């Protein structure tokens, strides 16, 4: 059983990349925790917190298509190293601003935007690089294991970040994140991918058009991209506004927020293990939509709950369901695309997937000011159920994948 779950680890380059990425992602989640709490403490505004998520994610929506083109014509390792160096620099700058006591919310927004620009080029390169480290039959397993490292970091990172935030201060969360980028830079310099992009005489716009055309012509893929956008639009606010839930609903501090974030990450690891153990690819989209119905119900329950024990259980369940949906959908796209087109196609998918995050955060942040965080959380969950049922019962092309 364990051998089947972790079969992609038989590839040395994948193991090495996994370890480097996991170390870096732990640092990233330490920063996410400290940065979210810092923004909310400085502003006392759910809208400002949503805007920070918006500025961090909107560059990915704006520039990922260009990033995907470069990922199919440049060294993916070089693009990733460049991206990591920029993010490392931003982490150290923020640490310095906090240590000097001069940090303002607009400083954080500017740095979040810069990190987002770096990720808009590094993200497609990373998504295109991972499948070149394993054989095709182990691709879904590799994607699930990559999700495990990301979500394992969501458990460890906030736990370490919570300790560092309370004992040492936010600046140390940002400093440790900056140091963690060195791990992934080191592993990027050591791996040897099975596919290296070839140079092409095509213009950037021609290359971009090819990726979009591929998605439009492949049955069900356009619906999958639309689903990626709408599902993150509705589900990502669950993570963004956990500090608001902790403070306004449970009248608690950073410890409860850390608990929520850790349990969400633990649930995601559980969900990713479930996907990693699965072998059948047939009916994958239908399974994803059924889990999305469950996710919507859990989100609605979390929004309505006033019991801390019940809410922590629901956060864990939501994390598991989120990861199953995202991992299944991502592996579906990866399975239907060639290595030469992977960067462009995944960048289009990434634009949709990541584009829903900032818009969802800003819209939900605005609506929370007009109503309450409980109402918006429950409403997003119910809309997610309606969305999944639409693709299951009305727009059935997707569910046939």
Protein Blocks (a to p, Z undefined) as FASTA:
>chain_A
ZZmmmmmmmpmklmmmmmmmmmmmmmmmmmmmmmmmmmmmmnopaklmmmmmmmmmmmmm
mmmmmmmmmmmmpcfklmmmmmmmmmmmmmmmmmmmmmnopacfklmmmmmmmmmmmmmm
mmmmmmmmmmmmpcfklmmmmmmmmmmmmmmmmmmmmmmmmmmmmmnojklmmmmmmmmm
mmmmmmmmmpccfbdcdddfbdfklmmmmmmmmmmmpghklmmmmmmmmmmmmmmmmmmm
mmmmmmmmnopafklmmmmmmmmmmmmmmmmmmmmmpmbfghklmmmmmmmmmmmmmmmm
mmmpcbfklmmmmmmmmmmmmmmmmmmmmmmmmmmpcfklmmmmmmmmmmmmmmmmmmmm
mmmmmmmmmmcmklmmmmmmmmmmmmmmmmmmmmmmlmmZZ
